[in-house]
Each structure stands twice: as structure tokens, then as C-alpha cells.
Amino acid sequence: MNRLRGWFVAAVVLGLMAARCWAGRAVAAESSDSYGVPQVKFINEQIAAGWADAGLQPSADATDGEWCRRVFLDVVGRIPTVAELNAFVSDSSVTKKAELVDRLLGDEYVDEYARNWTDVWTTTLIGRDVDNDMVSRPGMRQWLRRAFSKNLPYDRFMEELVTATGSNTNKEGVEGFNGATNFLTGKMEEGGVQATAKTAQIFLGLHVQCTQCHDHPFNNGKQNQFWEFNAFFRQARALRRFEETMDVQSIELVDEDFSGEGGDPNEAELYYDLKNGLKKVAYPVFVDGTEISKTGYLPGKTAEGNAYGVNRRRELAQLIKASPMMPKAIVNRVWSHFLGHGFTKPVDDLGDHNIPSHPELLDGLAAEFREQSFNLKELVRWIALSKPYSLSSRSAKGNLRDDPSLGEKPKFSHFYLRQMRAEELYESLLTATEVGESRVGGERAAKKKDEWLRQFIIAFGTDEGDDSTTFNGSIAQVLMMFNGELIKVATSTGKGGFLDRVATAGLKNSGKIDAIYLAALARKPSAKEVAKANELMIARKGDAVGALQDIWWAVLNSNEFILNH
């Protein structure tokens, strides 16, 4: 494709999109009740009370197309196909949102659901560093796919990750594979300080890493609490194993007796340095002050048959499970996934210093989540069917000041715009262009995605290898989206490709343009967009595929495509 032409087309079409600003949206007529789900009613009442207290008026409901695109992105990690979109929009049932959510959480989409949440949790648990040799991404993904396919209760999900033992890879020649070990195998250096920080952060919503060296200057975190929590990991070790005959390396996570830095396993002391240069001793104590046995021995029996010893990580998992912080942490995380912001910022910091925007709602949902046996799909259902999730992303006169990007606590009076995650963008490009790739994907598909993510991290990431929060218009970003291999495939005009099928579908020009906009943006084009597209069709002098390629490339490079709105 001539990129000079591409730049011109992009400027014209994107300019129209910006001017349009998604005007003319129809307000969805569907009932905004709670679908008979008490937890949804509770969310709606609590959020509405927050609006009243703040003097805010919520935005209108999103259109059916917007909501459908939104819920597909958040639940299964991709935009809907045109067929899926049309089926939902044409349905006149007042319960169609609940029915679609049930379908997305049911057997029909179970593999895509598992693939999406495997992507989400792979990033949460081990990040996007695809070159860390202490971690097997395929092993982590395999365990996560199985967990989400079975809808493993969240308390067991946490427990299996925190207590895992075995080999981290399923390569041939490696025995004792347990993919859950990958959460900790890359975090056991320096006595497991990273294991300490990440376990507290992910499963309890507590930032303790700052207290490793000193008491926290701004909250109640104390240095002794970090090392007392760290003591739970001192029996765990990550050991490199190498099968010379098969040229296979793995990491094995094991539990061993911990003799302590004083050399007495009955006491198993752990020493840490104070700022004044003195040392202090720490034993395993949970964040709420609950102590367990000081022994470093694993469970066993004496010659007389008396039981002794304790498995510290197993004790830790039981304490996390019983803690009120665990359900709050996951509710806050899932809420943020769907609404763009959690009840706290950052989402994994629920310390006393960080008051939630809706404390009663957070506490109530956490209690309901525990009551429902930590069923993650139920939590997803409640949030996806809630009133705040159904609102338009377009601010209204009565809620312009509800803007968390300005430092305000979120009131969720409109849907907050956010960019797609890297994995969502990848899957959505495949979906929009109907590229012959499996949306479910096995390890082969996951490896192809990893290869693409490498360039994504370079173009969009931070020094730590995670996502940046915005597309900031860097040269690398522009080049990747304008000329990247996936975009080239997406806009190819080969026989049988997406553009070829649209061009030869026997539709009028307006129908062909409609098909492009529906595939990418879940809406039809405006009258101005149609007029401009028709001008391009005429200028192409009958080359329908070339004209459609121009329009398609510009639409895929628009902000509207890469945003979850």
C-alpha cells in the first residue's frame, strides 16, 4: 500500500471521527433493572447513592452496539464478530444483556473465556517478561487455562498458587510438572522478597515492599511486618534441574526444613537490619498479628509417633483465605477490569491510608463473593449487568467533573474510556479481519501472540516491561500500528481475505462500508463518513478493493478502534 495515500486517508477519516465524537448515539431502550439478581441491585443502589451525594447525574445508557463490544472485550478478550453483534442488536428482548452474559460465561465460550483470563492473570502473576528463564510461560498458561475452564473457586486458586511444589515446565523429560509453581519460581531470590511483596499485593491488596528496609513514612506499614510475612516463604526453594541427556532445563519449587539464620530449626530465626545498623529477629506472623509455630521443620513424626513441624506456606494460604482482605482485593481488581478504575488507586493497595471510593459497596461485594464460595463467574456477572457498566462513555453536563484522571475519586457516572490491553488488541485484530487464527488458541497460538507482544512492549511499554497507561504517539507506536506485520495481514487484499470477501459480497457501496465499520467499531458510519468513503470509491475508478483497503486501514488506526468505550 502506498503509505502517502494512507496518511492522507487516515487524516480525512480520523478527522471526521474526531469531529463526530460518536454523536447521534441512540439511548438503549432496554430495562435498567437488576435482572432479579440481588447483588446487581445492591451495586446499583450503592452507586446511585454516590451520585446523589456528589450531586451528579449519570450519562445515558450506551447503545446496544457499544455495550456488546464492551462486554465481549472484557469477558472474552476480543471485540464481537459482525454476526455476534448483529444478533445482539436485533434482539428485542428486555433480558438480552443477561442472556448474553450467561452465554459468554457458559459452555459456548468457555475456551475463549479461559484464554482471556489466562492472558489477564499471566500478566498479573508473572508479568510480560517473555525472556525470564526462571519462569515457564507455557507452564503458567496451561495451569491457568485449566483453572478458568473449570471455574476454580478463587480461594483454591490462591491456595494452589501460594503452596505449589513441583517442576515449572511440562517439557518432555521433566517429571512432577505443576504449572502453578511459576508464580513463585522467579521470585525466590534474596530470601523470597519478591514472593513476599507480590503475594501480599495480589491476594491481600497490601503494598508491603516499601517496608522491606524501613517503616512506611505515610501509612501503618512496619518493617517487622514485611519480614514476619517473608518468614512464611523461608522453607521454599527454587532449584534448577538439568536433564543432560535431553538438553532440558526446569525449575523445581520444593519445601525444605529451614534451620534459621541462628542454626536452630526449632526456633528458625530470621534476622533483618534496622536503619540504625542493629539487627532484629522475625518469626512467621500474619498481617493481622496471628502467629504460627516458630519451628522451621516441615511436618513429620518423632520416633515415638508424635507429630511435629509445620508447612509455613500452607499455613499462610489458610490465613489469607480467612482474611477479609482477600475477597476485597479480588473484588477491587475485577471491578477495575470492567469499569476502568477500582475503588482505590492503585487497585492493589487497600491499606488503611487508602480509603475506597465506595467502602460499603466494596465490603458488601466482598461478603457476597465469600458467601457464593468465591465463584469468579458470579462476580463477573454482577458487575457486567450493573448500571454503571451499562452507561455511555460520553460525559454529560451533569457529570463532567467525574474524572479520575484529574485526581478525583471515581463515581462511575459514565463509562471511563481506556485503551485495550495488548492481548485484547491482538485478538480484536484477528477477529475484525477474520484472519485464519484460532480465537481459542493452544500453545502454538500463544507463542505467536508472545512474539507480537515483544514488539508491543518495545513500542508501548515502560522500562519495567509492563503496559504504559496511554498511547502517547511515539514513533515506535505509530510505526507498529501503521506498518506492523499484523496490520499488513489485516489490510491485505489477497483472494479470500476479509477485504476481498467484503468487496465481492454483492453489496452496494454503502453496505460494504457498513461492513467495515461494524467489524471494527461495532457501529455503522455516519452520513459524513459514508460520503467521504464514497468519494474515495469514485476516486479509485472502480477499484473497490483498493478503496476499501484505504478506509479499512484508517479505521483500524483510529483511536476509536483501540479504545474500550
BAMAR-494669 format. One line per 10 residues: number of its first residue (from 1); their letters; for each residue x, y, z of C-alpha. Coordinates in pm, 1 decimal. Example, Ala and Ser with C-alpha at 12.3 -4.5 7.8 and 13.67 -1.06 7.14 Angstrom:
BEGIN
1	as	1230.0:-450.0:780.0  1367.0:-106.0:714.0
END
This chain:
BEGIN
1	mnrlrgwfva	0.0:0.0:0.0  114.4:348.0:-77.0  169.2:493.7:272.0  147.6:852.5:148.0  -203.1:767.1:41.5  -255.3:601.1:378.3  -153.0:911.9:567.9  -398.2:1121.6:363.2  -686.2:879.8:408.8  -616.4:849.6:781.0
11	avvlglmaar	-616.3:1226.6:822.4  -950.2:1260.7:642.9  -1131.2:972.0:810.3  -986.5:1024.9:1157.4  -1070.9:1394.4:1135.2  -1431.6:1306.3:1064.6  -1433.0:1063.8:1358.1  -1294.1:1325.7:1595.0  -1547.9:1583.7:1480.7  -1826.1:1333.4:1506.8
21	cwagravaae	-1721.6:1235.1:1859.3  -1966.7:947.7:1842.4  -2257.8:1189.7:1821.0  -2606.8:1071.2:1745.4  -2592.7:761.3:1964.4  -2929.1:612.7:2037.4  -3010.4:557.3:2400.7  -3064.3:188.5:2459.8  -3424.8:110.0:2540.0  -3351.3:-199.7:2742.0
31	ssdsygvpqv	-3469.0:-203.6:3102.2  -3204.8:-91.6:3351.7  -3330.6:-304.0:3641.0  -3120.6:-563.2:3818.7  -3249.0:-868.0:3626.5  -3368.9:-1019.8:3952.4  -3011.2:-1050.8:4083.8  -2985.8:-906.2:4438.1  -2613.7:-838.7:4405.7  -2674.1:-630.4:4090.9
41	kfineqiaag	-2946.9:-438.2:4273.1  -2706.2:-374.8:4560.0  -2441.5:-238.1:4321.3  -2694.3:-10.8:4151.7  -2826.2:125.5:4481.8  -2480.8:194.3:4622.6  -2356.7:364.3:4305.8  -2676.2:572.5:4276.6  -2633.6:683.7:4638.3  -2283.6:802.0:4549.8
51	wadaglqpsa	-2420.6:1003.2:4258.9  -2679.1:1166.6:4483.3  -2420.6:1252.8:4749.6  -2191.5:1409.5:4488.8  -2471.3:1587.5:4304.2  -2401.3:1401.1:3979.6  -2633.1:1297.0:3700.2  -2533.3:975.9:3519.7  -2482.2:965.3:3146.0  -2736.4:799.3:2920.0
61	datdgewcrr	-2707.3:427.9:2856.7  -2458.8:309.5:2596.5  -2602.3:192.6:2267.4  -2653.7:-177.9:2221.5  -2353.1:-192.9:1989.0  -2126.3:-15.9:2236.0  -2231.7:-237.6:2526.7  -2197.3:-554.1:2320.3  -1844.6:-459.2:2208.2  -1756.1:-366.4:2565.7
71	vfldvvgrip	-1873.1:-690.6:2726.3  -1706.7:-910.1:2461.7  -1376.2:-726.9:2520.8  -1394.5:-757.3:2898.6  -1526.1:-1114.2:2928.9  -1362.8:-1299.2:2637.2  -1089.6:-1051.4:2540.9  -1194.0:-954.4:2188.2  -1448.3:-747.3:2001.6  -1756.5:-933.0:1871.5
81	tvaelnafvs	-1781.9:-1061.3:1518.5  -2032.8:-886.0:1293.6  -2264.4:-1186.6:1326.3  -2246.1:-1176.2:1707.5  -2303.4:-801.8:1708.7  -2599.7:-815.6:1472.2  -2760.8:-1098.7:1667.3  -2748.7:-894.8:1987.1  -2856.8:-561.9:1836.2  -3151.9:-719.0:1654.1
91	dssvtkkael	-3276.9:-897.8:1967.6  -3572.7:-709.3:2117.9  -3580.8:-897.0:2449.4  -3550.1:-683.5:2764.1  -3331.5:-957.0:2916.9  -3088.7:-985.4:2626.5  -2796.0:-841.6:2824.2  -2836.1:-1102.8:3095.2  -2872.8:-1373.4:2831.9  -2555.2:-1263.1:2651.6
101	vdrllgdeyv	-2357.6:-1253.7:2974.8  -2483.8:-1604.4:3057.4  -2369.1:-1724.0:2714.9  -2026.3:-1563.5:2748.8  -1984.9:-1731.4:3087.9  -2127.1:-2064.9:2970.9  -2007.5:-2362.9:2771.2  -2033.4:-2191.4:2431.6  -1746.6:-1953.3:2507.8  -1567.1:-2147.5:2782.0
111	deyarnwtdv	-1242.4:-2180.6:2585.6  -1233.4:-1812.9:2491.2  -1321.0:-1713.0:2846.8  -1032.3:-1925.0:2974.2  -795.8:-1785.6:2709.3  -879.0:-1424.9:2801.0  -848.7:-1464.8:3177.1  -531.9:-1669.2:3128.8  -389.2:-1363.7:2949.4  -504.3:-1132.4:3229.9
121	wtttligrdv	-363.2:-1345.9:3509.9  -41.2:-1440.2:3332.6  40.0:-1069.2:3327.9  -73.4:-1025.8:3689.4  125.7:-1320.5:3823.8  446.4:-1318.4:3616.6  435.6:-1001.4:3404.9  519.5:-975.9:3035.6  891.7:-1052.6:3053.8  891.9:-1334.0:2799.3
131	dndmvsrpgm	1267.0:-1398.7:2841.7  1281.1:-1481.8:3216.4  1444.5:-1826.0:3233.0  1318.8:-1885.3:3587.1  960.3:-1885.0:3460.0  784.0:-2106.5:3206.1  508.5:-1902.0:3043.0  363.7:-2210.6:2871.2  354.1:-2386.3:3207.1  186.0:-2090.2:3375.6
141	rqwlrrafsk	-67.8:-2058.6:3096.0  -152.3:-2428.2:3096.6  -234.9:-2421.6:3466.2  -436.9:-2101.1:3432.4  -634.9:-2229.6:3132.5  -739.1:-2534.9:3327.7  -827.2:-2327.0:3632.7  -1051.9:-2091.1:3434.6  -1201.7:-2368.6:3221.8  -1316.1:-2538.0:3543.8
151	nlpydrfmee	-1405.8:-2205.1:3710.2  -1180.8:-2296.9:4001.5  -1306.6:-2120.1:4316.4  -1084.1:-1824.1:4392.9  -981.3:-1944.6:4738.2  -848.0:-2266.5:4584.0  -694.0:-2064.4:4300.1  -497.0:-1861.1:4554.5  -408.8:-2163.1:4766.7  -271.4:-2368.3:4478.2
161	lvtatgsntn	-50.6:-2079.4:4366.9  81.8:-1992.6:4712.8  153.4:-2356.1:4815.1  261.8:-2504.9:4480.5  550.3:-2751.8:4456.3  689.8:-2936.4:4157.4  852.2:-2859.7:3821.5  754.4:-2545.9:3637.6  768.0:-2682.6:3282.0  581.7:-2959.5:3100.8
171	kegvegfnga	864.5:-3029.4:2857.2  932.2:-3391.7:2769.5  1172.6:-3549.9:3016.4  1068.3:-3333.8:3313.3  877.6:-3505.5:3593.4  640.9:-3360.4:3850.6  501.9:-3077.7:3638.2  286.0:-2821.6:3819.9  233.6:-2500.2:3623.5  120.1:-2314.9:3937.0
181	tnfltgkmee	483.0:-2311.8:4059.0  563.7:-2041.9:3804.1  404.4:-1777.7:4024.7  691.0:-1816.9:4272.4  984.3:-1973.4:4082.6  1102.1:-1634.7:3956.5  1052.4:-1462.3:4292.5  1260.7:-1667.7:4534.8  1593.7:-1485.8:4510.4  1721.9:-1291.8:4813.2
191	ggvqatakta	1516.3:-1499.1:5053.1  1191.9:-1459.7:4861.0  1146.4:-1084.7:4898.9  959.2:-1066.6:4566.4  741.9:-1361.4:4668.3  658.1:-1170.5:4985.6  572.3:-845.8:4809.5  369.6:-995.1:4524.4  170.4:-1237.4:4739.2  63.7:-956.5:4971.3
201	qiflglhvqc	-6.3:-721.9:4680.9  -208.6:-962.3:4464.3  -400.5:-1164.0:4721.9  -439.6:-914.7:5006.8  -422.5:-579.4:4831.0  -132.7:-466.3:5050.1  181.0:-285.5:4937.5  449.4:-411.3:5174.3  760.8:-383.8:4955.4  837.7:-32.2:5081.0
211	tqchdhpfnn	869.1:-165.0:5436.0  1149.5:-406.0:5348.8  1409.2:-153.7:5462.8  1216.6:82.0:5694.5  876.2:168.6:5837.8  648.9:324.3:5576.1  653.5:705.6:5613.9  288.6:754.3:5509.2  92.4:457.3:5642.6  90.4:199.8:5921.3
221	gkqnqfwefn	325.0:-43.0:5744.5  610.9:-151.8:5969.7  940.0:-308.2:5874.1  888.7:-602.5:6107.7  561.8:-688.4:5927.4  744.2:-734.3:5597.3  996.7:-975.7:5743.2  736.7:-1159.3:5951.9  539.6:-1217.0:5630.2  859.7:-1310.3:5447.2
231	affrqaralr	928.7:-1578.6:5709.4  638.9:-1783.6:5565.2  845.5:-1838.4:5247.2  1173.2:-1943.7:5407.7  1107.6:-2318.1:5368.5  1058.1:-2277.0:4990.9  1342.4:-2306.0:4740.3  1356.2:-2279.6:4360.6  1611.7:-2532.5:4229.2  1748.7:-2552.4:3875.1
241	rfeetmdvqs	1725.4:-2900.0:3725.0  1904.2:-3000.1:3404.2  1847.0:-3322.2:3211.2  2176.0:-3350.5:3024.2  2066.4:-3638.6:2802.9  1764.1:-3441.2:2680.6  1901.6:-3084.9:2697.4  1604.6:-2974.8:2906.5  1616.3:-2729.8:3195.0  1342.3:-2678.9:3451.9
251	ielvdedfsg	1294.4:-2508.0:3783.9  1164.6:-2718.8:4070.5  992.1:-2548.8:4363.0  1036.9:-2750.6:4681.9  975.8:-2717.5:5054.4  1270.8:-2797.9:5281.9  1337.9:-2772.2:5654.3  1456.8:-2422.3:5742.5  1724.2:-2415.5:6009.6  1707.6:-2040.0:6054.0
261	eggdpneael	1993.2:-1796.3:6048.9  2076.6:-1893.2:6403.7  2115.0:-2258.7:6308.8  1836.8:-2396.8:6533.8  1539.9:-2535.7:6332.8  1326.2:-2535.9:6647.2  1342.9:-2156.3:6653.4  1437.9:-2084.8:6288.3  1520.3:-1719.1:6340.6  1521.2:-1468.8:6057.8
271	yydlknglkk	1729.6:-1155.0:6106.7  1685.2:-822.4:5930.0  1871.3:-490.4:5952.7  1726.9:-180.2:6113.0  1815.8:166.4:5981.6  2042.9:222.6:6282.0  2253.9:-79.8:6183.5  2120.3:-312.8:6453.1  1960.7:-647.4:6370.7  1621.2:-773.4:6478.8
281	vaypvfvdgt	1466.5:-1118.2:6472.6  1144.5:-1213.7:6290.1  922.7:-1522.4:6301.0  620.0:-1603.4:6082.0  337.5:-1368.5:6182.0  43.4:-1284.4:5953.7  -51.3:-923.4:5878.1  -334.3:-934.2:6132.8  -95.8:-1041.0:6410.7  -171.1:-1415.3:6400.0
291	eisktgylpg	139.5:-1615.9:6488.7  221.1:-1971.8:6387.5  484.1:-2207.8:6525.0  841.7:-2078.2:6511.4  976.5:-2415.7:6402.8  1145.5:-2444.3:6066.7  1079.1:-2819.1:6046.6  829.2:-2943.4:5792.6  552.5:-3168.5:5927.0  673.5:-3509.7:6042.1
301	ktaegnaygv	665.4:-3750.2:6332.2  915.3:-3834.9:6604.9  1034.4:-4187.0:6671.0  765.3:-4203.4:6937.1  497.3:-4115.0:6679.7  438.4:-3757.8:6799.5  362.5:-3500.9:6529.3  589.6:-3200.1:6487.8  671.7:-2930.8:6234.4  465.2:-2701.5:6016.2
311	nrrrelaqli	441.1:-2618.1:5646.3  462.3:-2240.1:5655.3  323.3:-2173.7:5307.9  20.9:-2391.9:5374.5  -41.2:-2205.5:5697.3  -9.7:-1877.9:5507.4  -268.2:-1986.7:5248.6  -520.1:-2065.6:5522.5  -461.4:-1728.0:5685.8  -507.7:-1546.4:5353.7
321	kaspmmpkai	-828.3:-1741.8:5288.0  -972.6:-1643.4:5626.5  -870.1:-1280.0:5594.3  -1136.4:-1021.3:5498.3  -870.2:-860.0:5279.8  -863.7:-1144.4:5025.4  -1218.8:-1105.0:4885.9  -1183.4:-726.2:4893.6  -863.1:-745.9:4689.5  -1013.6:-962.1:4414.3
331	vnrvwshflg	-1342.3:-768.2:4403.4  -1145.3:-444.7:4361.4  -930.7:-599.2:4088.6  -1223.6:-740.5:3887.6  -1424.0:-418.4:3928.1  -1127.8:-224.0:3786.4  -1103.9:-466.8:3494.7  -1463.1:-391.4:3395.1  -1504.6:-25.4:3497.5  -1156.1:105.6:3421.0
341	hgftkpvddl	-1088.1:214.8:3780.9  -1101.2:32.7:4110.8  -1238.3:165.0:4437.8  -877.6:254.4:4526.8  -578.5:380.7:4333.1  -365.7:182.9:4286.5  -607.8:-107.0:4262.0  -387.3:-339.8:4469.2  -338.0:-101.3:4763.8  -614.3:-143.1:5023.7
351	gdhnipshpe	-418.9:-23.5:5324.3  -579.9:189.7:5594.4  -424.5:501.5:5439.4  -610.6:449.0:5110.5  -984.6:492.0:5171.4  -1200.6:331.4:4897.4  -1433.8:549.7:4693.1  -1729.4:323.0:4785.3  -1637.6:139.4:5107.8  -1984.6:-4.3:5172.8
361	lldglaaefr	-2005.7:-140.4:4819.3  -1658.7:-295.8:4838.0  -1732.6:-456.7:5174.7  -2073.3:-580.4:5060.6  -1948.0:-734.1:4736.4  -1657.8:-897.7:4920.6  -1901.5:-1054.0:5168.1  -2127.9:-1173.7:4885.1  -1830.6:-1317.4:4698.0  -1730.2:-1520.4:5004.4
371	eqsfnlkelv	-2093.9:-1628.0:5050.7  -2100.8:-1750.7:4689.2  -1799.5:-1976.6:4756.4  -1556.2:-1743.9:4578.9  -1720.4:-1803.6:4239.5  -1540.7:-1573.5:3993.9  -1803.2:-1609.0:3721.3  -2072.3:-1487.2:3959.4  -1863.7:-1180.6:4042.3  -1817.6:-1113.1:3670.5
381	rwialskpys	-2193.7:-1149.8:3613.2  -2284.6:-899.6:3887.3  -2050.2:-631.9:3755.4  -2127.0:-683.8:3385.2  -2501.9:-645.7:3448.9  -2468.6:-341.9:3674.1  -2597.0:4.6:3588.7  -2256.3:180.2:3589.1  -2123.6:-74.8:3339.6  -2416.3:-2.4:3105.8
391	lssrsakgnl	-2357.4:373.2:3082.8  -2226.9:566.2:2785.8  -1861.1:671.5:2788.8  -1971.8:1016.8:2682.6  -1982.4:1263.6:2972.1  -2294.0:1477.9:3018.2  -2340.1:1824.1:3162.5  -2428.4:1675.7:3499.6  -2112.8:1465.9:3541.0  -1825.0:1647.2:3368.3
401	rddpslgekp	-1633.4:1667.6:3696.0  -1642.7:1288.8:3742.3  -1293.3:1245.8:3601.6  -1047.6:1020.2:3791.4  -764.9:1130.3:3561.6  -779.8:1467.9:3740.2  -730.2:1307.2:4079.1  -1097.7:1279.3:4170.9  -1222.8:955.4:4324.5  -1432.4:772.9:4064.3
411	kfshfylrqm	-1810.6:792.9:4094.0  -1877.7:577.4:3785.6  -2141.3:816.5:3649.2  -2021.0:734.6:3298.0  -1804.8:461.5:3147.9  -1436.8:558.9:3162.2  -1252.8:530.2:2830.9  -946.2:309.0:2834.0  -717.4:156.2:2578.4  -730.8:-212.4:2500.7
421	raeelyesll	-479.3:-436.7:2668.0  -208.7:-562.8:2433.3  -367.7:-907.4:2417.9  -713.0:-760.1:2350.2  -576.7:-556.8:2060.2  -413.6:-866.3:1912.3  -725.9:-1081.1:1943.8  -950.1:-799.8:1818.4  -739.7:-750.7:1505.3  -772.6:-1121.8:1433.8
431	tatevgesrv	-1146.0:-1106.3:1493.6  -1213.7:-789.5:1295.5  -1025.1:-916.4:991.5  -1137.6:-1278.1:1021.7  -775.3:-1389.8:994.0  -748.5:-1768.2:993.6  -624.0:-1797.6:1351.0  -790.7:-1981.1:1636.4  -952.3:-1741.5:1879.8  -927.7:-2015.7:2141.0
441	ggeraakkkd	-564.7:-2087.0:2072.2  -329.4:-2352.4:2200.7  35.6:-2311.9:2285.7  125.2:-2252.8:1920.1  -117.4:-1958.9:1902.2  8.6:-1831.3:2237.6  367.2:-1832.7:2109.8  265.9:-1626.7:1806.8  97.1:-1382.5:2041.6  412.2:-1366.6:2257.4
451	ewlrqfiiaf	617.1:-1278.5:1950.6  380.1:-991.9:1878.3  381.9:-883.6:2243.7  759.5:-843.2:2231.6  726.5:-562.2:1979.3  424.5:-426.9:2165.9  627.2:-393.3:2486.5  904.0:-214.7:2298.1  655.1:23.9:2136.8  410.1:76.0:2421.7
461	gtdegddstt	575.1:-41.0:2740.1  767.4:109.2:3028.1  1119.3:33.8:3147.0  974.5:-238.0:3371.1  823.1:-421.2:3074.8  462.0:-357.2:3169.4  198.0:-157.1:2985.6  209.6:214.4:2958.0  -119.2:374.1:3054.9  -176.3:562.2:2729.2
471	fngsiaqvlm	-92.3:551.7:2362.3  133.7:857.7:2369.6  203.7:886.8:1997.3  566.7:775.6:1996.5  734.9:697.0:1664.9  759.4:328.4:1760.2  388.6:309.8:1833.1  290.0:480.9:1508.2  514.8:256.2:1300.9  389.6:-60.1:1468.6
481	mfngelikva	24.0:25.9:1416.8  72.5:171.7:1066.9  314.6:-84.7:923.7  331.8:-379.3:1165.2  304.3:-731.0:1028.9  -37.3:-792.6:1182.9  -173.8:-471.6:1027.9  -27.6:-573.6:691.6  -206.3:-907.5:713.9  -525.1:-738.2:832.6
491	tstgkggfld	-529.6:-499.6:535.2  -412.4:-742.8:269.0  -623.6:-774.0:-43.5  -548.0:-1134.8:-124.1  -807.7:-1373.2:-261.8  -1043.6:-1492.9:10.0  -924.7:-1235.0:264.6  -1155.3:-1010.6:464.8  -1144.5:-719.3:221.6  -1186.7:-945.2:-78.8
501	rvataglkns	-1494.6:-1106.2:78.0  -1648.0:-766.3:156.5  -1575.3:-637.0:-193.9  -1726.1:-942.9:-364.4  -2025.1:-987.7:-132.4  -2272.4:-839.4:-379.1  -2343.5:-540.1:-155.1  -2389.1:-180.1:-257.2  -2103.9:53.8:-173.2  -2287.9:170.7:138.8
511	gkidaiylaa	-2326.8:-189.5:253.3  -1956.1:-257.5:205.4  -1864.8:48.5:411.2  -2117.1:-54.4:677.4  -1948.4:-395.8:696.9  -1608.4:-237.3:762.9  -1732.7:-8.0:1038.7  -1937.7:-282.3:1206.2  -1641.3:-522.0:1202.6  -1405.4:-275.0:1371.5
521	larkpsakev	-1618.1:-29.5:1568.4  -1948.1:-211.6:1629.3  -2141.4:71.6:1465.8  -2239.4:194.0:1123.2  -2065.4:500.7:978.2  -2213.5:847.5:997.1  -2353.5:1018.0:687.6  -2036.2:1227.3:656.0  -1816.7:918.0:684.1  -2021.9:742.5:416.4
531	akanelmiar	-1997.4:1044.0:187.2  -1620.8:1067.3:226.7  -1582.1:693.4:173.5  -1791.4:712.4:-142.7  -1563.3:987.2:-272.3  -1268.1:752.7:-223.8  -1454.5:475.7:-405.0  -1514.4:707.9:-701.1  -1154.9:831.1:-699.6  -1039.6:469.0:-721.6
541	kgdavgalqd	-1224.6:439.3:-1056.2  -1384.0:105.4:-987.7  -1104.9:-45.4:-773.9  -1341.5:-135.4:-489.1  -1087.4:-345.8:-303.1  -826.7:-68.4:-308.8  -1075.8:190.0:-184.0  -1197.4:-40.8:90.7  -834.2:-105.5:186.3  -779.2:268.2:233.0
551	iwwavlnsne	-1085.2:300.7:455.2  -1015.6:-19.4:648.4  -656.3:77.3:724.7  -766.2:419.2:854.6  -1040.2:270.4:1071.9  -802.4:16.5:1228.5  -561.9:300.3:1308.9  -828.3:517.8:1469.1  -847.0:583.3:1842.4  -1199.7:450.6:1838.4
561	filnh	-1073.8:104.2:1742.5  -805.3:76.1:2010.5  -1025.7:214.7:2290.1  -1267.0:20.9:2506.9  -1557.9:262.7:2517.8
END
